[in-house]
Amino acid sequence: MRIPITYTTPEQALSLIKSGDRVFLHGSAQTPTNIFKHLADNFEKFNDVELVFITVLGDIYVNKPEYEKSFKINSLFVSEPIRKSVNEGRADYVPIFLSEIPELFKRNVLPIDVAIIQVSPPDKHGYCSMGVSVDIARAAVNTAKKVIAQVNPNVPRTHGDGLIHTKRFDAMIYCEQPLHEANYGSKVGPEDIKIGEFVAELIEDRSTLQMGIGAIPDAVLNCLTNHKDLGIHTEMLSNGIINLFDNDIVTNKYKAIHPNKIVTGFAVGSRALYDYIDDNPAFTFLDIGYVNDPHVIKRNPRVVAINSAVEVDLTGQICSDSIGTFQFSGVGGQMDFLRGAALSEGGKPIIALPSRTNKGIPRIVPYLKQGAGVVATRAHAHYIVTEYGVAYLYGKNLRQRAKALINIAHPDDREALEKACFERFQVF
C-alpha cells in the first residue's frame, strides 16, 4: 500500500523558516536551485537567516549584496558560487575537516533549525532517497527541528544512509529539474595525463582508492586500465569510475570493510553517472562522518589517497584551500584521507599537482604565499607528484625534502629554488 503524499507550494513550505533561524541546504549535485530562487524572490519576508552548506553548484541567487540583511551565508566550504562573497566579506567560511562537520550539528555547535534537502520520489513504503549527496546532509536531517523536502524525479535512488521516510518531512515540494552536472575529464591536459601515469605506477593491485575533485583524479582513473581488483572508499565519485567498474578493474573484493561495495559520501558528474548509480546496489552512500573517519579509512589495506594542492613549499607544507589570503576552497576531506592512508597497511597518501599554474606561476615554491592556509603539515606529506616525477618525503629531513621537491619542479624554476634552498639550508 502506497503512503498518501501531500505537496505544498514553495512559499508555504518556506514559511516554516523564521527570522534568526539557521537553515541547512543540500549541496553538490543535489543543490536545490529552485529553493534558492524562491528564498531570493521572497527575501523581504526574512531577516538574519543563516544559511549553512558545503559545496553548492549553479546560481544560488541569495549571494547578492541586496540580500545581505535577509540571509547570512556561513559556509563550511568555499565553492565557486560564494567565492566572491567570502573574499569580499559578505559571507563567512568555517574551516573544518569534512569528517567533523556532522559533529557541529550533533553537538549543537551549529544547531539546525530547518534542513532543506532534495530527494527522490517516495517508494511504496514512503521512503525517499537523498540521492548522490548524503555526506553531511544525513546529520543535518537527523538533528534539524524541521525538514523541508524538494521531491525531484531526477534524483537517483541510492543505497546506504540516504533513505528517509516522508513522515520525517514537515513540508514537501514537487519540482522537476535537472541535477547539477560536472565533467572534470573534459579539462584534462597533457600535464594531468603525465601526472596520472606517475600516480598509476604507485598504485598496486588490490589497493583501495580515494580520489579528490578535478582533472588530475580523473586522469589517474584513466591510467588504471591495466590494474586488477581495485576497491573504492572515497568521499566523492566522478565519471571515471564507470569504465573501471564495467571492465572489472574495480571489484572491491579485497577491501577489509564493505567488501564488494563502492563506498562514498557524494557523487558529482554527468547524467550518465547518476543513471548508472540509480538503484545500483554496488554503490553505498554513507554519512561523511563515517566515510571520512581516518580510523575507518585505515581499516582497509593499501589505501591510496589522491588529492591536489595549490602549492607546496620546499619543506613539504601543503596549501590546498587558498591563494595567499584569497580563500579559494576549503579544508574538505583531504586531511581525513591523507591521515587514513598513512595509517593503512601499505597505504600511500599522495598530493598531485602540476608544477605550474595555467599562467606559469610555480606551484613548488620556497615559501607559501603570505596568508596561505596549511591544510596538510609537512609531517603529513608523503608523496608529492608533478608531471616531472615523484618526490617521496616520508622520513626525509628538510634538506633532503628540498632536493627531492626541486627535482620535480618545473625546469625553469629549479635554479631559483636551488638558490633559495642554499640560502635557507646552506646546501644543494
C-alpha positions as a Markdown table, in Angstrom:
| # | Residue | x | y | z |
|---|---|---|---|---|
| 1 | Met | 0.0 | 0.0 | 0.0 |
| 2 | Arg | 1.4 | 3.3 | -1.0 |
| 3 | Ile | 1.7 | 6.1 | 1.5 |
| 4 | Pro | -0.5 | 9.2 | 0.7 |
| 5 | Ile | 1.6 | 12.2 | -0.2 |
| 6 | Thr | 0.6 | 15.9 | 0.1 |
| 7 | Tyr | 2.7 | 18.5 | -1.6 |
| 8 | Thr | 2.6 | 22.2 | -0.9 |
| 9 | Thr | 3.9 | 25.3 | -2.6 |
| 10 | Pro | 7.5 | 26.6 | -2.1 |
| 11 | Glu | 6.1 | 29.7 | -0.5 |
| 12 | Gln | 4.1 | 27.7 | 2.0 |
| 13 | Ala | 7.0 | 25.4 | 2.8 |
| 14 | Leu | 9.5 | 28.2 | 3.3 |
| 15 | Ser | 7.1 | 29.9 | 5.7 |
| 16 | Leu | 8.4 | 27.4 | 8.2 |
| 17 | Ile | 11.6 | 29.5 | 8.3 |
| 18 | Lys | 11.6 | 32.2 | 10.9 |
| 19 | Ser | 13.9 | 35.2 | 11.1 |
| 20 | Gly | 17.1 | 34.3 | 13.0 |
| 21 | Asp | 16.9 | 30.6 | 12.1 |
| 22 | Arg | 19.9 | 28.6 | 10.9 |
| 23 | Val | 19.0 | 26.8 | 7.7 |
| 24 | Phe | 20.9 | 23.9 | 6.2 |
| 25 | Leu | 20.7 | 23.5 | 2.4 |
| 26 | His | 21.6 | 20.4 | 0.4 |
| 27 | Gly | 24.7 | 20.7 | -1.7 |
| 28 | Ser | 26.8 | 19.4 | -4.7 |
| 29 | Ala | 24.7 | 17.8 | -7.4 |
| 30 | Gln | 21.7 | 18.0 | -5.2 |
| 31 | Thr | 21.8 | 21.8 | -4.7 |
| 32 | Pro | 18.1 | 22.8 | -4.7 |
| 33 | Thr | 18.3 | 25.7 | -7.2 |
| 34 | Asn | 14.6 | 26.2 | -7.2 |
| 35 | Ile | 14.6 | 26.7 | -3.4 |
| 36 | Phe | 17.4 | 29.2 | -3.5 |
| 37 | Lys | 15.5 | 31.2 | -6.1 |
| 38 | His | 12.3 | 31.2 | -4.0 |
| 39 | Leu | 14.3 | 32.4 | -1.0 |
| 40 | Ala | 15.7 | 35.3 | -3.0 |
| 41 | Asp | 12.4 | 36.2 | -4.6 |
| 42 | Asn | 10.9 | 36.4 | -1.1 |
| 43 | Phe | 13.8 | 38.0 | 0.7 |
| 44 | Glu | 11.7 | 40.7 | 2.3 |
| 45 | Lys | 10.0 | 38.0 | 4.4 |
| 46 | Phe | 13.2 | 37.0 | 6.1 |
| 47 | Asn | 15.6 | 38.7 | 8.4 |
| 48 | Asp | 19.0 | 37.5 | 9.6 |
| 49 | Val | 18.5 | 33.9 | 8.4 |
| 50 | Glu | 21.8 | 32.0 | 8.5 |
| 51 | Leu | 22.4 | 29.6 | 5.5 |
| 52 | Val | 24.7 | 26.7 | 6.1 |
| 53 | Phe | 26.0 | 24.3 | 3.4 |
| 54 | Ile | 29.2 | 22.8 | 1.9 |
| 55 | Thr | 29.8 | 22.8 | -1.9 |
| 56 | Val | 27.0 | 24.3 | -3.9 |
| 57 | Leu | 26.6 | 24.3 | -7.6 |
| 58 | Gly | 24.9 | 26.7 | -10.0 |
| 59 | Asp | 23.3 | 30.0 | -9.3 |
| 60 | Ile | 22.2 | 30.3 | -5.7 |
| 61 | Tyr | 20.7 | 33.8 | -6.0 |
| 62 | Val | 20.9 | 34.6 | -2.3 |
| 63 | Asn | 24.6 | 35.6 | -2.5 |
| 64 | Lys | 23.9 | 39.0 | -4.0 |
| 65 | Pro | 24.6 | 42.2 | -1.9 |
| 66 | Glu | 21.0 | 43.3 | -1.8 |
| 67 | Tyr | 20.0 | 40.2 | 0.2 |
| 68 | Glu | 22.6 | 40.6 | 3.0 |
| 69 | Lys | 20.1 | 41.7 | 5.6 |
| 70 | Ser | 17.9 | 38.8 | 4.9 |
| 71 | Phe | 20.5 | 36.0 | 4.5 |
| 72 | Lys | 23.8 | 35.4 | 6.2 |
| 73 | Ile | 25.9 | 32.8 | 4.4 |
| 74 | Asn | 28.0 | 30.7 | 6.8 |
| 75 | Ser | 29.6 | 28.1 | 4.6 |
| 76 | Leu | 31.6 | 25.0 | 5.5 |
| 77 | Phe | 33.4 | 25.0 | 2.2 |
| 78 | Val | 34.1 | 27.8 | -0.4 |
| 79 | Ser | 32.8 | 26.7 | -3.8 |
| 80 | Glu | 32.6 | 28.9 | -6.9 |
| 81 | Pro | 29.1 | 30.5 | -6.3 |
| 82 | Ile | 30.2 | 32.0 | -3.0 |
| 83 | Arg | 33.9 | 32.6 | -3.6 |
| 84 | Lys | 33.5 | 36.3 | -4.4 |
| 85 | Ser | 31.1 | 36.8 | -1.5 |
| 86 | Val | 33.5 | 35.3 | 1.0 |
| 87 | Asn | 36.5 | 37.2 | -0.2 |
| 88 | Glu | 34.6 | 40.5 | -0.2 |
| 89 | Gly | 33.5 | 39.9 | 3.4 |
| 90 | Arg | 29.8 | 39.4 | 2.5 |
| 91 | Ala | 29.8 | 35.7 | 3.5 |
| 92 | Asp | 31.6 | 33.6 | 6.1 |
| 93 | Tyr | 33.6 | 30.4 | 5.9 |
| 94 | Val | 34.2 | 27.8 | 8.7 |
| 95 | Pro | 37.5 | 25.9 | 8.3 |
| 96 | Ile | 36.8 | 22.3 | 9.4 |
| 97 | Phe | 37.7 | 18.8 | 8.4 |
| 98 | Leu | 34.8 | 17.3 | 6.4 |
| 99 | Ser | 34.6 | 14.3 | 8.8 |
| 100 | Glu | 33.9 | 16.6 | 11.7 |
| 101 | Ile | 31.1 | 18.6 | 10.2 |
| 102 | Pro | 28.3 | 16.2 | 11.4 |
| 103 | Glu | 29.6 | 16.8 | 14.9 |
| 104 | Leu | 28.9 | 20.5 | 14.6 |
| 105 | Phe | 25.2 | 19.6 | 14.2 |
| 106 | Lys | 25.1 | 16.8 | 16.7 |
| 107 | Arg | 26.9 | 18.8 | 19.5 |
| 108 | Asn | 24.8 | 21.9 | 18.9 |
| 109 | Val | 27.8 | 24.0 | 17.9 |
| 110 | Leu | 25.7 | 24.8 | 14.8 |
| 111 | Pro | 22.2 | 23.6 | 15.7 |
| 112 | Ile | 20.0 | 23.4 | 12.6 |
| 113 | Asp | 16.5 | 24.9 | 12.8 |
| 114 | Val | 15.4 | 23.9 | 9.3 |
| 115 | Ala | 17.1 | 21.4 | 6.9 |
| 116 | Ile | 16.2 | 21.7 | 3.2 |
| 117 | Ile | 17.0 | 18.7 | 1.1 |
| 118 | Gln | 16.3 | 17.5 | -2.4 |
| 119 | Val | 15.1 | 13.8 | -2.6 |
| 120 | Ser | 13.8 | 11.1 | -5.0 |
| 121 | Pro | 10.1 | 10.4 | -5.1 |
| 122 | Pro | 8.9 | 8.2 | -2.2 |
| 123 | Asp | 8.7 | 4.4 | -2.8 |
| 124 | Lys | 5.7 | 2.3 | -1.9 |
| 125 | His | 6.8 | 2.3 | 1.7 |
| 126 | Gly | 7.1 | 6.1 | 1.9 |
| 127 | Tyr | 10.9 | 6.3 | 1.7 |
| 128 | Cys | 12.8 | 8.9 | -0.3 |
| 129 | Ser | 16.5 | 8.9 | -1.1 |
| 130 | Met | 18.9 | 11.8 | -0.6 |
| 131 | Gly | 20.4 | 10.7 | -3.9 |
| 132 | Val | 24.0 | 11.4 | -4.7 |
| 133 | Ser | 24.7 | 13.7 | -1.8 |
| 134 | Val | 24.4 | 12.0 | 1.6 |
| 135 | Asp | 27.6 | 13.4 | 3.0 |
| 136 | Ile | 26.7 | 15.9 | 5.8 |
| 137 | Ala | 23.0 | 16.0 | 4.8 |
| 138 | Arg | 22.3 | 12.9 | 6.9 |
| 139 | Ala | 23.4 | 14.5 | 10.1 |
| 140 | Ala | 21.6 | 17.8 | 9.2 |
| 141 | Val | 18.3 | 16.0 | 8.7 |
| 142 | Asn | 18.8 | 13.9 | 11.9 |
| 143 | Thr | 19.3 | 16.9 | 14.1 |
| 144 | Ala | 17.1 | 19.6 | 12.4 |
| 145 | Lys | 14.0 | 20.8 | 14.2 |
| 146 | Lys | 12.1 | 20.9 | 10.8 |
| 147 | Val | 12.8 | 19.3 | 7.4 |
| 148 | Ile | 11.6 | 20.6 | 4.0 |
| 149 | Ala | 12.0 | 18.2 | 1.1 |
| 150 | Gln | 12.0 | 19.1 | -2.6 |
| 151 | Val | 10.9 | 15.9 | -4.4 |
| 152 | Asn | 12.5 | 15.6 | -7.8 |
| 153 | Pro | 12.1 | 12.6 | -10.1 |
| 154 | Asn | 15.6 | 13.3 | -11.5 |
| 155 | Val | 17.2 | 12.4 | -8.2 |
| 156 | Pro | 18.6 | 8.8 | -8.3 |
| 157 | Arg | 17.6 | 6.4 | -5.6 |
| 158 | Thr | 20.8 | 5.4 | -3.8 |
| 159 | His | 21.6 | 2.7 | -1.3 |
| 160 | Gly | 23.1 | 3.4 | 2.2 |
| 161 | Asp | 22.4 | 6.1 | 4.7 |
| 162 | Gly | 20.4 | 8.4 | 2.5 |
| 163 | Leu | 16.9 | 6.9 | 2.9 |
| 164 | Ile | 14.4 | 9.0 | 4.8 |
| 165 | His | 10.7 | 8.4 | 5.4 |
| 166 | Thr | 8.1 | 11.1 | 4.3 |
| 167 | Lys | 6.8 | 11.3 | 7.8 |
| 168 | Arg | 10.0 | 13.0 | 8.8 |
| 169 | Phe | 9.2 | 15.9 | 6.5 |
| 170 | Asp | 7.4 | 18.9 | 7.7 |
| 171 | Ala | 6.7 | 20.1 | 4.2 |
| 172 | Met | 7.1 | 18.6 | 0.7 |
| 173 | Ile | 7.5 | 20.4 | -2.6 |
| 174 | Tyr | 7.4 | 18.8 | -6.0 |
| 175 | Cys | 9.9 | 20.2 | -8.6 |
| 176 | Glu | 11.2 | 18.5 | -11.7 |
| 177 | Gln | 14.6 | 20.0 | -12.6 |
| 178 | Pro | 17.9 | 18.5 | -13.8 |
| 179 | Leu | 20.6 | 17.8 | -11.2 |
| 180 | His | 23.8 | 19.8 | -11.5 |
| 181 | Glu | 26.5 | 18.1 | -13.6 |
| 182 | Ala | 30.2 | 18.4 | -13.9 |
| 183 | Asn | 32.7 | 16.9 | -16.3 |
| 184 | Tyr | 36.2 | 17.2 | -14.9 |
| 185 | Gly | 37.6 | 14.8 | -17.6 |
| 186 | Ser | 37.0 | 17.5 | -20.2 |
| 187 | Lys | 39.6 | 19.6 | -18.5 |
| 188 | Val | 42.4 | 17.0 | -18.5 |
| 189 | Gly | 45.5 | 18.4 | -20.2 |
| 190 | Pro | 48.9 | 16.8 | -21.1 |
| 191 | Glu | 50.4 | 17.6 | -17.7 |
| 192 | Asp | 47.5 | 16.0 | -16.0 |
| 193 | Ile | 47.9 | 12.8 | -18.1 |
| 194 | Lys | 51.6 | 12.6 | -17.2 |
| 195 | Ile | 50.8 | 13.1 | -13.5 |
| 196 | Gly | 48.1 | 10.4 | -13.9 |
| 197 | Glu | 50.7 | 8.0 | -15.3 |
| 198 | Phe | 53.1 | 8.6 | -12.4 |
| 199 | Val | 50.4 | 8.1 | -9.8 |
| 200 | Ala | 49.1 | 5.0 | -11.5 |
| 201 | Glu | 52.6 | 3.5 | -11.1 |
| 202 | Leu | 52.3 | 4.0 | -7.4 |
| 203 | Ile | 49.0 | 2.1 | -7.2 |
| 204 | Glu | 49.3 | -1.6 | -6.6 |
| 205 | Asp | 46.6 | -4.2 | -7.5 |
| 206 | Arg | 44.1 | -4.7 | -4.7 |
| 207 | Ser | 44.5 | -1.1 | -3.5 |
| 208 | Thr | 41.6 | 0.9 | -2.1 |
| 209 | Leu | 41.3 | 4.3 | -3.7 |
| 210 | Gln | 40.2 | 7.7 | -2.7 |
| 211 | Met | 40.0 | 10.4 | -5.3 |
| 212 | Gly | 39.6 | 14.1 | -4.8 |
| 213 | Ile | 37.9 | 16.5 | -7.2 |
| 214 | Gly | 39.3 | 17.7 | -10.5 |
| 215 | Ala | 41.1 | 16.9 | -13.7 |
| 216 | Ile | 44.0 | 15.0 | -12.0 |
| 217 | Pro | 41.9 | 12.4 | -10.2 |
| 218 | Asp | 40.1 | 11.8 | -13.5 |
| 219 | Ala | 43.4 | 11.5 | -15.3 |
| 220 | Val | 44.6 | 8.9 | -12.7 |
| 221 | Leu | 41.4 | 6.8 | -13.2 |
| 222 | Asn | 42.0 | 6.8 | -17.0 |
| 223 | Cys | 45.5 | 5.4 | -16.4 |
| 224 | Leu | 44.3 | 2.4 | -14.3 |
| 225 | Thr | 43.1 | 0.2 | -17.2 |
| 226 | Asn | 45.8 | -2.5 | -16.5 |
| 227 | His | 45.2 | -2.8 | -12.8 |
| 228 | Lys | 43.3 | -5.5 | -11.1 |
| 229 | Asp | 40.9 | -5.8 | -8.2 |
| 230 | Leu | 40.9 | -2.2 | -7.0 |
| 231 | Gly | 38.5 | -1.1 | -4.3 |
| 232 | Ile | 36.8 | 2.3 | -3.7 |
| 233 | His | 36.3 | 4.1 | -0.4 |
| 234 | Thr | 36.2 | 7.8 | -1.1 |
| 235 | Glu | 34.4 | 10.9 | -0.1 |
| 236 | Met | 33.3 | 11.6 | -3.7 |
| 237 | Leu | 32.8 | 9.9 | -7.1 |
| 238 | Ser | 33.0 | 11.2 | -10.6 |
| 239 | Asn | 32.6 | 9.8 | -14.1 |
| 240 | Gly | 35.9 | 8.0 | -14.4 |
| 241 | Ile | 34.6 | 5.2 | -12.1 |
| 242 | Ile | 32.1 | 3.8 | -14.7 |
| 243 | Asn | 34.7 | 2.5 | -17.1 |
| 244 | Leu | 36.8 | 0.9 | -14.3 |
| 245 | Phe | 33.7 | -0.8 | -12.8 |
| 246 | Asp | 32.3 | -2.0 | -16.2 |
| 247 | Asn | 35.7 | -3.6 | -17.1 |
| 248 | Asp | 36.1 | -5.4 | -13.7 |
| 249 | Ile | 39.1 | -3.3 | -12.7 |
| 250 | Val | 37.2 | -2.1 | -9.7 |
| 251 | Thr | 35.9 | -5.2 | -7.9 |
| 252 | Asn | 36.1 | -4.2 | -4.2 |
| 253 | Lys | 36.8 | -7.9 | -3.5 |
| 254 | Tyr | 39.8 | -7.3 | -1.2 |
| 255 | Lys | 38.5 | -4.5 | 1.0 |
| 256 | Ala | 38.5 | -5.2 | 4.7 |
| 257 | Ile | 35.3 | -3.2 | 5.3 |
| 258 | His | 32.3 | -3.1 | 2.9 |
| 259 | Pro | 33.8 | -5.6 | 0.5 |
| 260 | Asn | 32.1 | -5.9 | -2.9 |
| 261 | Lys | 30.8 | -2.3 | -2.4 |
| 262 | Ile | 31.9 | 1.1 | -3.6 |
| 263 | Val | 31.7 | 3.4 | -0.6 |
| 264 | Thr | 31.3 | 7.2 | -1.0 |
| 265 | Gly | 29.7 | 10.2 | 0.6 |
| 266 | Phe | 28.6 | 12.0 | -2.6 |
| 267 | Ala | 29.0 | 12.0 | -6.4 |
| 268 | Val | 29.3 | 14.8 | -8.9 |
| 269 | Gly | 29.4 | 14.0 | -12.6 |
| 270 | Ser | 27.3 | 13.6 | -15.7 |
| 271 | Arg | 23.7 | 12.5 | -16.0 |
| 272 | Ala | 25.1 | 9.2 | -17.2 |
| 273 | Leu | 26.9 | 8.8 | -13.9 |
| 274 | Tyr | 23.6 | 9.5 | -12.0 |
| 275 | Asp | 21.7 | 7.0 | -14.1 |
| 276 | Tyr | 24.4 | 4.4 | -13.5 |
| 277 | Ile | 24.2 | 4.9 | -9.8 |
| 278 | Asp | 20.4 | 4.9 | -9.7 |
| 279 | Asp | 19.2 | 1.9 | -7.6 |
| 280 | Asn | 22.6 | 0.2 | -8.1 |
| 281 | Pro | 23.4 | -1.9 | -5.0 |
| 282 | Ala | 27.1 | -1.8 | -5.8 |
| 283 | Phe | 27.2 | 1.8 | -4.6 |
| 284 | Thr | 26.8 | 2.7 | -1.0 |
| 285 | Phe | 26.4 | 6.3 | 0.0 |
| 286 | Leu | 27.2 | 6.8 | 3.7 |
| 287 | Asp | 27.3 | 9.6 | 6.3 |
| 288 | Ile | 30.6 | 11.5 | 5.8 |
| 289 | Gly | 31.4 | 11.3 | 9.5 |
| 290 | Tyr | 31.9 | 7.6 | 8.9 |
| 291 | Val | 33.3 | 7.6 | 5.4 |
| 292 | Asn | 36.0 | 10.2 | 6.2 |
| 293 | Asp | 36.9 | 9.0 | 9.7 |
| 294 | Pro | 40.6 | 8.1 | 9.5 |
| 295 | His | 40.1 | 5.3 | 11.9 |
| 296 | Val | 37.6 | 3.8 | 9.4 |
| 297 | Ile | 39.7 | 4.5 | 6.4 |
| 298 | Lys | 42.8 | 2.8 | 7.8 |
| 299 | Arg | 41.0 | -0.5 | 8.2 |
| 300 | Asn | 41.3 | -1.1 | 4.5 |
| 301 | Pro | 44.7 | -2.3 | 3.3 |
| 302 | Arg | 46.7 | -0.3 | 0.7 |
| 303 | Val | 44.6 | 2.8 | 0.8 |
| 304 | Val | 45.8 | 5.3 | -1.8 |
| 305 | Ala | 44.5 | 8.8 | -1.2 |
| 306 | Ile | 44.9 | 11.1 | -4.3 |
| 307 | Asn | 44.4 | 14.8 | -3.7 |
| 308 | Ser | 45.7 | 18.0 | -5.2 |
| 309 | Ala | 47.0 | 21.3 | -3.9 |
| 310 | Val | 47.5 | 25.0 | -4.7 |
| 311 | Glu | 51.2 | 25.0 | -3.8 |
| 312 | Val | 53.8 | 23.0 | -1.8 |
| 313 | Asp | 56.9 | 24.6 | -0.2 |
| 314 | Leu | 60.3 | 23.2 | 0.0 |
| 315 | Thr | 59.7 | 21.6 | 3.4 |
| 316 | Gly | 56.5 | 19.8 | 2.3 |
| 317 | Gln | 53.9 | 22.2 | 3.7 |
| 318 | Ile | 50.8 | 21.8 | 1.6 |
| 319 | Cys | 48.4 | 24.7 | 0.8 |
| 320 | Ser | 45.2 | 23.4 | -0.7 |
| 321 | Asp | 42.5 | 25.9 | 0.1 |
| 322 | Ser | 43.7 | 29.4 | -0.6 |
| 323 | Ile | 45.9 | 31.5 | -2.9 |
| 324 | Gly | 47.6 | 33.7 | -0.3 |
| 325 | Thr | 44.8 | 35.3 | 1.6 |
| 326 | Phe | 42.3 | 34.7 | -1.2 |
| 327 | Gln | 40.0 | 31.9 | 0.0 |
| 328 | Phe | 39.6 | 29.6 | -2.9 |
| 329 | Ser | 38.1 | 26.4 | -1.5 |
| 330 | Gly | 38.1 | 24.7 | 1.9 |
| 331 | Val | 39.8 | 22.2 | 4.1 |
| 332 | Gly | 37.4 | 19.5 | 3.0 |
| 333 | Gly | 38.4 | 15.9 | 3.4 |
| 334 | Gln | 42.0 | 16.0 | 2.2 |
| 335 | Met | 43.5 | 15.6 | 5.7 |
| 336 | Asp | 41.0 | 12.9 | 6.6 |
| 337 | Phe | 42.2 | 10.7 | 3.8 |
| 338 | Leu | 45.9 | 11.7 | 3.9 |
| 339 | Arg | 46.0 | 10.5 | 7.6 |
| 340 | Gly | 43.8 | 7.5 | 6.9 |
| 341 | Ala | 46.0 | 6.3 | 4.1 |
| 342 | Ala | 49.2 | 6.9 | 6.1 |
| 343 | Leu | 47.8 | 4.7 | 8.9 |
| 344 | Ser | 46.6 | 2.0 | 6.4 |
| 345 | Glu | 48.8 | -1.1 | 6.0 |
| 346 | Gly | 50.7 | -0.4 | 2.8 |
| 347 | Gly | 48.8 | 2.9 | 2.3 |
| 348 | Lys | 50.0 | 5.8 | 0.2 |
| 349 | Pro | 49.0 | 9.5 | 0.8 |
| 350 | Ile | 49.6 | 11.3 | -2.5 |
| 351 | Ile | 49.4 | 15.0 | -3.3 |
| 352 | Ala | 49.4 | 15.5 | -7.1 |
| 353 | Leu | 49.7 | 18.9 | -8.8 |
| 354 | Pro | 51.1 | 20.5 | -12.0 |
| 355 | Ser | 54.5 | 22.1 | -11.5 |
| 356 | Arg | 53.0 | 25.5 | -12.7 |
| 357 | Thr | 49.6 | 27.1 | -13.0 |
| 358 | Asn | 48.0 | 27.8 | -16.3 |
| 359 | Lys | 49.5 | 31.3 | -16.1 |
| 360 | Gly | 53.0 | 29.9 | -15.5 |
| 361 | Ile | 53.2 | 30.6 | -11.8 |
| 362 | Pro | 55.3 | 28.0 | -9.9 |
| 363 | Arg | 53.5 | 25.6 | -7.5 |
| 364 | Ile | 56.7 | 24.2 | -5.9 |
| 365 | Val | 57.8 | 27.3 | -4.0 |
| 366 | Pro | 60.5 | 28.3 | -1.4 |
| 367 | Tyr | 57.8 | 29.6 | 0.9 |
| 368 | Leu | 54.0 | 29.6 | 0.8 |
| 369 | Lys | 52.4 | 32.9 | -0.1 |
| 370 | Gln | 51.7 | 35.2 | 2.8 |
| 371 | Gly | 48.3 | 34.3 | 4.3 |
| 372 | Ala | 48.2 | 30.9 | 2.6 |
| 373 | Gly | 46.4 | 28.1 | 4.6 |
| 374 | Val | 48.4 | 25.0 | 5.5 |
| 375 | Val | 45.8 | 22.2 | 5.1 |
| 376 | Ala | 48.4 | 19.4 | 5.5 |
| 377 | Thr | 51.5 | 20.0 | 7.5 |
| 378 | Arg | 55.0 | 18.9 | 6.4 |
| 379 | Ala | 54.7 | 16.0 | 8.8 |
| 380 | His | 51.7 | 14.7 | 6.8 |
| 381 | Ala | 53.4 | 14.9 | 3.4 |
| 382 | His | 54.5 | 11.5 | 1.9 |
| 383 | Tyr | 54.3 | 11.5 | -1.9 |
| 384 | Ile | 54.3 | 14.7 | -4.0 |
| 385 | Val | 53.8 | 14.2 | -7.7 |
| 386 | Thr | 54.1 | 16.6 | -10.6 |
| 387 | Glu | 54.4 | 16.0 | -14.4 |
| 388 | Tyr | 58.2 | 15.7 | -13.8 |
| 389 | Gly | 58.1 | 12.9 | -11.3 |
| 390 | Val | 57.6 | 11.7 | -7.7 |
| 391 | Ala | 59.1 | 13.1 | -4.6 |
| 392 | Tyr | 58.9 | 10.8 | -1.6 |
| 393 | Leu | 59.2 | 12.9 | 1.6 |
| 394 | Tyr | 58.3 | 10.4 | 4.4 |
| 395 | Gly | 61.3 | 10.1 | 6.8 |
| 396 | Lys | 63.3 | 12.8 | 4.9 |
| 397 | Asn | 64.9 | 15.7 | 6.7 |
| 398 | Leu | 64.3 | 19.3 | 5.5 |
| 399 | Arg | 67.4 | 19.4 | 3.2 |
| 400 | Gln | 66.5 | 16.1 | 1.6 |
| 401 | Arg | 62.9 | 17.2 | 1.1 |
| 402 | Ala | 64.0 | 20.4 | -0.6 |
| 403 | Lys | 66.2 | 18.5 | -3.0 |
| 404 | Ala | 63.5 | 15.9 | -3.8 |
| 405 | Leu | 60.9 | 18.7 | -4.5 |
| 406 | Ile | 63.3 | 20.7 | -6.7 |
| 407 | Asn | 63.8 | 17.6 | -8.8 |
| 408 | Ile | 60.0 | 17.6 | -9.7 |
| 409 | Ala | 59.6 | 21.3 | -10.1 |
| 410 | His | 59.3 | 23.0 | -13.5 |
| 411 | Pro | 62.9 | 23.0 | -15.0 |
| 412 | Asp | 62.7 | 26.8 | -15.4 |
| 413 | Asp | 62.0 | 27.2 | -11.7 |
| 414 | Arg | 64.8 | 25.0 | -10.4 |
| 415 | Glu | 67.6 | 27.5 | -10.4 |
| 416 | Ala | 65.7 | 29.9 | -8.2 |
| 417 | Leu | 64.6 | 27.1 | -5.9 |
| 418 | Glu | 68.2 | 25.9 | -5.6 |
| 419 | Lys | 69.3 | 29.4 | -4.6 |
| 420 | Ala | 66.5 | 29.6 | -2.0 |
| 421 | Cys | 67.5 | 26.1 | -0.8 |
| 422 | Phe | 71.1 | 27.2 | -0.3 |
| 423 | Glu | 70.2 | 30.4 | 1.5 |
| 424 | Arg | 67.9 | 28.5 | 3.9 |
| 425 | Phe | 69.8 | 25.2 | 4.4 |
| 426 | Gln | 73.3 | 26.1 | 3.3 |
| 427 | Val | 73.3 | 23.1 | 0.9 |
| 428 | Phe | 72.3 | 22.0 | -2.5 |
